[in-house]
Amino acid sequence: MQPWLWWFLIFLLLFVIPARMAWQRRQAKVARRNRIRRRKGENTMNELVKTYIGKEVIVWAGTSSGVTGTATRIEENWLEVEDKDGNKQILNTDYISRIQEHPRNKNGRKKAVIV
């Protein structure tokens, strides 16, 4: 076996895999904390997301990249986002890390794109 392959395997076992496992544990801890807060009635994410209903938004949730579409409704702890093709996605608000109004529809103006 090549020496570089041994170094790669050592690097993988010592750094990459433990870092990924720590990240997953951290995500589970955040989700657990949010569930406890929701049971106590302390979760304010639903109230914050309600301001975006009917607007085109970009939502970053958990491990996924940004989901773009129109926020159509929020029930209990779930946000429904519909894209321009009519496909619907449902996102758990416990995992939403960022939500942003899509900049191209802001104030009715479209930004110029330089190619």
N, C-alpha and C positions, 0 to 999 in steps of 0.2 A: 504494500500500500504506500502511496506517495506521502512524503512528510507533510506537505501542505494540507492534505486531507485529514491527517491526525490533528493538526493545529485547528483546522476548521471544526472538527468534532469536539475538541476540547473547549473551544470558544462557545460553541452552541450549547454544550452541557453546562458550562459554568456561568454564562451570562444571559443568553437569549431566553432559554426556557425558564429559568427562575424569574427573570424580569416579566415575562408574559404571565406567569402564574401569580405574581404579586399584583399585577394590574387587574387580573380577573378577581382576585380576592378583594381588592379595593372597590371595584365596581359592585360586587355583591354586598359589601358593607354599606355602601351608599344607598343601594336599593332597599336593604333591610331597614336602614334608618328612615328612609322616606315612607316605607310602609307603616312603621310605628307612628310617625308623625301624622300620616293620613288617618290612622285609627283614632288618634287623639284630636283630630280636627285642626292640626297645625299646618297642613300642606297648603301653601298659597300659590303653587304653580298653576292650578286650574284657574284661579282668579286672574293671574297674569296672562295666561294664554287666551282667555275670553276676549281680551282687547284686540286680538288678531283675527277673530272670526269674520269671514267674508273678505279677507285681504289675501293677496298672494304673498306667501312667506317661504323662507328657507329655514328648515328645522334640522338641527344636528342632534342626534339621539344615540347614545351608547356607542357602539362600535361602527355604526353605519356612517356613510358620508352624508352630505346634506340632502334632504328630501325637499324638493321644490314643488309647490302647488298652492291651491287655495284652501285655507283652513275652513272647513265647512261646519263642523260642530265638535263639541266637547261634552262627554258624558262620563260621570264618575271620574275615572283616572285615565281616560283614553281620548286622544285627539284624532279626528278624521281629516286627512289631507287628500284632496282630489287634484290630480295633475291635469294638464291641458288636453290630454287624450281621453279623459273621463275615468282613468284608473284611480281607485281609491286605496289609500294606505291608512292603517290605524297604528298610532304610536302611543306607547305608554308614557305618560308625563313624568313618571319617576326617572326615566332615562333621558329626558330632554336636557341637554346641556346648554343649548343656545337656540334662540328663535329670533329671526330677523325678517322684517318686511322686505320683500323683493324690491331692489332699488329701481328697476326699470319702470315700474308703475307708479312711482312716487310723484305726486303733484301732476300727474298726467303727461309728463315729459319722458321721452326716451333718450337715453344717453347715446352719444355717438360712439361707434365701435371702430377703432382704427385697425385695419388689417395689414 
